[in-house]
């Protein structure tokens, strides 16, 4: 009976170690995904700034065109 208990405890310890390793791996994956999302967010902000700049340039050119055609 003692041998059976030791075997169960050893299996339980192995499961805990496996679970701990799985948790560590999942945390690392989550951190990597978080870093990737943060990078993508920064890239989107930069693209947004470029789009806004282009919109301003187009609006300026349209105003210039409109005012020069009125002359």
C-alpha positions as CSV (number, residue, x, y, z in Angstrom):
1,X,0.0,0.0,0.0
2,X,2.9,2.4,0.8
3,X,4.3,1.6,-2.6
4,X,1.1,2.5,-4.3
5,X,0.9,5.8,-2.4
6,X,4.5,6.7,-3.4
7,X,3.6,5.9,-7.0
8,X,0.6,8.2,-6.8
9,X,2.6,11.0,-5.2
10,X,5.3,10.6,-7.9
11,X,2.7,10.8,-10.7
12,X,1.1,13.8,-9.0
13,X,4.5,15.5,-8.7
14,X,5.2,14.8,-12.4
15,X,1.8,16.3,-13.3
16,X,2.5,19.4,-11.3
17,X,5.9,19.8,-13.0
18,X,4.2,19.3,-16.4
19,X,1.5,21.8,-15.5
20,X,4.0,24.3,-14.2
21,X,6.0,24.0,-17.4
22,X,2.9,24.4,-19.5
23,X,1.9,27.5,-17.5
24,X,5.4,29.0,-18.1
25,X,5.2,28.2,-21.8
26,X,1.8,29.8,-22.1
27,X,2.9,32.9,-20.2
28,X,5.9,33.3,-22.6
29,X,3.5,32.9,-25.6
30,X,1.1,35.5,-24.1
31,X,4.0,37.9,-23.6
32,X,5.2,37.4,-27.1
33,X,1.7,38.0,-28.5
34,X,1.3,41.1,-26.3
35,X,4.6,42.4,-27.6
36,X,3.5,41.7,-31.2
37,X,0.2,43.5,-30.6
38,X,2.0,46.5,-29.1
39,X,4.3,46.7,-32.2
40,X,1.3,46.4,-34.5
41,X,-0.4,49.2,-32.5
42,X,2.6,51.4,-32.9
43,X,2.7,50.6,-36.7
44,X,-1.0,51.5,-37.0
45,X,-0.5,54.8,-35.3
46,X,2.4,55.6,-37.6
47,X,0.3,54.6,-40.6
48,X,-2.6,56.8,-39.3
49,X,-0.2,59.8,-39.0
50,X,0.9,59.2,-42.6
51,X,-2.7,59.0,-43.8
52,X,-3.6,62.2,-41.9
53,X,-0.6,64.0,-43.4
54,X,-1.6,62.8,-46.9
55,X,-5.2,64.0,-46.4
56,X,-3.9,67.4,-45.3
57,X,-1.7,67.6,-48.4
58,X,-4.6,66.7,-50.7
59,X,-6.8,69.2,-49.1
60,X,-4.1,71.9,-49.5
61,X,-3.6,71.0,-53.2
62,X,-7.3,71.1,-53.8
63,X,-7.6,74.5,-52.2
64,X,-4.6,75.7,-54.3
65,X,-6.2,74.3,-57.4
66,X,-9.6,75.8,-56.6
67,X,-8.1,79.2,-55.9
68,X,-5.9,79.2,-59.0
69,X,-8.8,78.2,-61.3
70,X,-10.7,81.2,-59.9
71,X,-8.1,83.7,-61.3
